[in-house]
Amino acid sequence: GRVQKKHANKPKEALGAQGIPERERFLVSAYFPAESKRAPEFHILSSQWTVGKAVDTLAQRGGVRNDNHMPGAAKLCLFSQSGTKLSNSKTLEACVLEGALSGGGAGSPRG
């Protein structure tokens, strides 16, 4: 299990809402790889984005190296609260519909 750390922000202060329509806003609790030494943060993503785009966006926002495009490199992934790795090709909305994420979700990009 992962030790719960205090978030650097509150859900109402979630990062990234700019440009995302209100109806598509999806709140995630992002836990970055340990080596980033970054506290967990709440982020707003679009429910229409694929998990892969969500991972890329969170990595960029968090300043985390993302080599997902490199063959053989360690991959960043998004996990459900229960620890299930989410498929990069599915949308966040599809993950909710399948029960892998709860509406508003809490995902964590980890290496």
C-alpha positions in Angstrom: 0.0 0.0 0.0 0.9 3.6 -0.5 1.2 5.9 2.4 -1.4 8.6 2.3 0.3 12.0 2.0 -1.3 15.3 2.5 -2.4 16.9 -0.8 -0.7 20.1 -1.9 -4.1 21.6 -2.7 -7.8 21.2 -2.0 -10.4 19.8 -4.5 -11.8 23.3 -5.1 -8.3 24.4 -5.9 -7.7 21.6 -8.5 -5.3 22.4 -11.3 -6.1 22.4 -15.0 -9.8 23.4 -15.3 -9.0 26.2 -17.8 -10.5 25.3 -21.2 -12.3 22.2 -20.1 -16.1 22.5 -20.3 -17.9 22.3 -17.0 -19.8 19.1 -18.0 -16.6 17.3 -18.9 -14.6 18.2 -15.8 -13.3 15.1 -14.0 -11.5 15.4 -10.6 -8.5 13.1 -10.0 -6.2 12.8 -7.0 -2.8 12.5 -8.6 0.0 10.7 -6.8 3.3 11.2 -8.7 6.2 8.7 -8.8 8.1 8.7 -5.5 11.3 10.0 -7.1 9.5 13.2 -8.2 9.3 14.1 -4.5 6.0 15.9 -5.4 3.1 15.9 -3.0 -0.2 14.5 -4.2 -2.4 17.1 -6.0 -5.9 17.4 -7.2 -6.3 17.9 -10.9 -9.2 18.5 -13.3 -9.1 16.4 -16.5 -11.7 16.0 -19.3 -13.9 12.9 -19.0 -13.6 12.7 -22.8 -9.8 12.2 -22.7 -8.2 8.8 -23.1 -6.3 7.5 -20.1 -3.1 7.9 -22.2 -3.8 11.6 -22.7 -4.6 11.9 -19.0 -1.2 10.3 -18.1 0.6 12.6 -20.6 -1.1 15.7 -19.2 -0.5 14.8 -15.5 3.2 14.0 -16.3 3.6 17.4 -18.0 1.8 19.3 -15.2 3.8 17.5 -12.6 7.1 17.9 -14.3 7.6 14.1 -14.4 9.7 12.5 -17.1 7.4 10.6 -19.5 9.0 8.0 -21.7 5.8 6.2 -22.6 6.5 6.7 -26.3 9.9 4.9 -26.0 9.9 1.1 -26.6 11.1 -0.8 -23.6 11.0 2.3 -21.3 9.3 2.2 -17.9 5.7 3.3 -18.4 3.7 5.8 -16.4 0.2 4.5 -15.8 -3.1 5.6 -14.3 -4.6 3.4 -11.6 -8.0 3.2 -10.0 -8.4 3.6 -6.2 -8.4 -0.2 -5.9 -5.1 -0.4 -7.7 -6.3 -1.6 -11.1 -4.2 -0.4 -14.0 -6.4 1.5 -16.5 -6.2 0.9 -20.3 -4.5 3.8 -22.0 -7.0 3.6 -25.0 -10.2 4.0 -22.9 -11.7 7.4 -22.1 -12.1 8.4 -18.4 -15.8 8.4 -19.0 -15.7 4.7 -20.2 -13.7 3.8 -17.1 -16.5 5.3 -15.0 -19.2 3.4 -17.0 -17.3 0.2 -16.5 -16.9 0.8 -12.8 -13.1 1.1 -12.8 -13.4 4.8 -11.6 -16.0 6.5 -9.6 -17.6 9.7 -11.0 -15.0 12.3 -10.1 -12.5 9.5 -9.8 -9.2 9.3 -8.1 -6.4 8.2 -10.3 -2.7 8.0 -9.7 0.0 8.1 -12.4 2.8 5.9 -11.2 5.9 4.4 -12.8 
